[in-house]
């Protein structure tokens, strides 16, 4: 594990980016649902 630090950092970076994108998608869906609930 210690030999490939660049690969590990790349994997961690991709996981962090995937988590951020997932959170953004969830927030956008929740926001649209709340918006429709308020507008109804």
C-alpha positions as CSV (number, residue, x, y, z in Angstrom):
1,X,0.0,0.0,0.0
2,X,2.8,2.4,0.9
3,X,4.6,1.8,-2.5
4,X,1.8,3.4,-4.6
5,X,1.0,6.7,-2.9
6,X,0.0,8.4,-6.2
7,X,-2.5,5.6,-7.0
8,X,-4.0,5.7,-3.4
9,X,-4.4,9.5,-3.5
10,X,-6.0,9.2,-6.9
11,X,-8.5,6.6,-5.6
12,X,-9.2,8.7,-2.6
13,X,-9.7,11.8,-4.7
14,X,-12.1,10.0,-7.1
15,X,-14.0,8.6,-4.1
16,X,-14.3,12.1,-2.6
17,X,-15.5,13.6,-5.9
18,X,-18.0,10.8,-6.3
19,X,-19.3,11.4,-2.7
20,X,-19.6,15.2,-3.4
21,X,-21.5,14.5,-6.7
22,X,-23.8,12.1,-4.9
23,X,-24.5,14.6,-2.2
24,X,-25.2,17.3,-4.8
25,X,-27.6,15.0,-6.7
26,X,-29.5,14.2,-3.5
27,X,-29.7,17.8,-2.5
28,X,-30.9,18.8,-5.9
29,X,-33.6,16.1,-5.9
30,X,-34.7,17.1,-2.4
31,X,-34.7,20.7,-3.4
32,X,-36.9,20.2,-6.4
33,X,-39.3,18.1,-4.3
34,X,-39.5,20.8,-1.6
35,X,-40.0,23.4,-4.3
36,X,-42.9,21.5,-5.8
37,X,-44.4,20.9,-2.4
38,X,-44.3,24.6,-1.7
39,X,-45.6,25.6,-5.1
40,X,-48.5,23.2,-4.8
